[in-house]
Amino acid sequence: MANILHINSSPRGERSRSRRLAQEFITTWKALHPDDIITYRDLRESPVPHVTEEWIAADFTPPSALTTELADTLKFSDELVDEFLAAERCVFSVPMYNFSIPSNFKAYIDYIVRIGRTFAIKDGQFEGLAGGRKVLFITARGVEYGAGSPYFGWDCQEPALRRAFEFIGVKDIQFIHANGLDLGDDRQKQGINEAQAEIERLVATW
Ligand SMILES: Cc1cc2nc3c(=O)[nH]c(=O)nc-3n(C[C@H](O)[C@H](O)[C@H](O)COP(=O)(O)O)c2cc1C
């Protein structure tokens, strides 16, 4: 039995392709692993605030020196970190926005990359504390990024996500990209079919 954290970040509901693909993964996974516990969070329904000066001050205050007020500032962030660390596997669905990630998922990352909780500084080096879990990103993109595309090399989404989670120690990071979804019906169908084939492959081996 494993704890699976499933987070959707698209601001869109029914129309969201990343949300739909992640649901397909989770539904198939649950059929194969009925005892697993799925914890679901929707950043559209419960957004994560941007960090503030007070939040940063609280984050860098040693826990023993936190005032009640500063501790309160970190409460939601603590909740998100606890939830993340309780999961052996995470399925995050993330649209591509302006070649990177939507600000709500960035705010989520800022809230879980926490000194003393998910990373530490040891002998002048950063050390990730959140290893030992698997993270899968299911993304949706309007255009495509392969060789030959005018946008080849423009993908800052996968590197941004990969680096943030590698920084906190996650080694097993996988991506399923649905590309070309805003390039007309045929390309959209192809992008969805390719992502669904990847889902089918990964859900059996993850
Ligand atoms: C604000 C905004 C910015 C976008 N920027 C990009 C982009 O830089 N590259 C891209 O390939 N698609 C871009 N798109 C298209 C979305 O990635 C695509 O429609 C995707 O399906 C959205 O995810 P969702 O269907 O889960 O909501 C953008 C869409 C929006 C609304």
The ligand as an SDF file (V2000), in Angstrom:
LIG
                    3D

 31 33  0  0  0  0  0  0  0  0999 V2000
   -1.7150   31.7900  -20.3600 C   0  0  0  0  0  0  0  0  0  0  0  0
   -1.3570   30.6810  -21.3070 C   0  0  0  0  0  0  0  0  0  0  0  0
   -0.0590   30.5440  -21.7420 C   0  0  0  0  0  0  0  0  0  0  0  0
    0.2980   29.5030  -22.5930 C   0  0  0  0  0  0  0  0  0  0  0  0
    1.5880   29.3830  -22.9890 N   0  0  0  0  0  0  0  0  0  0  0  0
    1.9640   28.3280  -23.7450 C   0  0  0  0  0  0  0  0  0  0  0  0
    3.3260   28.1400  -24.1250 C   0  0  0  0  0  0  0  0  0  0  0  0
    4.2170   28.9080  -23.8120 O   0  0  0  0  0  0  0  0  0  0  0  0
    3.6240   27.0620  -24.8700 N   0  0  0  0  0  0  0  0  0  0  0  0
    2.7000   26.1420  -25.2540 C   0  0  0  0  0  0  0  0  0  0  0  0
    3.0720   25.1480  -25.9020 O   0  0  0  0  0  0  0  0  0  0  0  0
    1.3990   26.2940  -24.9180 N   0  0  0  0  0  0  0  0  0  0  0  0
    1.0120   27.3570  -24.1850 C   0  0  0  0  0  0  0  0  0  0  0  0
   -0.2990   27.5130  -23.8130 N   0  0  0  0  0  0  0  0  0  0  0  0
   -1.2800   26.4890  -24.2310 C   0  0  0  0  0  0  0  0  0  0  0  0
   -1.5280   25.4760  -23.1040 C   0  0  0  0  0  0  0  0  0  0  0  0
   -0.3320   24.9200  -22.6230 O   0  0  0  0  0  0  0  0  0  0  0  0
   -2.4430   24.3500  -23.5790 C   0  0  0  0  0  0  0  0  0  0  0  0
   -3.6590   24.8880  -24.0560 O   0  0  0  0  0  0  0  0  0  0  0  0
   -2.7280   23.3270  -22.4770 C   0  0  0  0  0  0  0  0  0  0  0  0
   -3.6540   22.3830  -22.9590 O   0  0  0  0  0  0  0  0  0  0  0  0
   -3.2800   23.9900  -21.2150 C   0  0  0  0  0  0  0  0  0  0  0  0
   -3.4230   23.0200  -20.2120 O   0  0  0  0  0  0  0  0  0  0  0  0
   -4.8780   22.5200  -19.7360 P   0  0  0  0  0  0  0  0  0  0  0  0
   -5.5610   22.0020  -20.9920 O   0  0  0  0  0  0  0  0  0  0  0  0
   -4.6140   21.4400  -18.7550 O   0  0  0  0  0  0  0  0  0  0  0  0
   -5.6000   23.6910  -19.1540 O   0  0  0  0  0  0  0  0  0  0  0  0
   -0.6890   28.5710  -23.0070 C   0  0  0  0  0  0  0  0  0  0  0  0
   -2.0090   28.7180  -22.5650 C   0  0  0  0  0  0  0  0  0  0  0  0
   -2.3440   29.7610  -21.7260 C   0  0  0  0  0  0  0  0  0  0  0  0
   -3.7730   29.8970  -21.2560 C   0  0  0  0  0  0  0  0  0  0  0  0
  1  2  1  0
  2  3  1  0
  2 30  2  0
  3  4  2  0
  4  5  1  0
  4 28  1  0
  5  6  2  0
  6  7  1  0
  6 13  1  0
  7  8  2  0
  7  9  1  0
  9 10  1  0
 10 11  2  0
 10 12  1  0
 12 13  2  0
 13 14  1  0
 14 15  1  0
 14 28  1  0
 15 16  1  0
 16 17  1  0
 16 18  1  0
 18 19  1  0
 18 20  1  0
 20 21  1  0
 20 22  1  0
 22 23  1  0
 23 24  1  0
 24 25  2  0
 24 26  1  0
 24 27  1  0
 28 29  2  0
 29 30  1  0
 30 31  1  0
M  END
$$$$
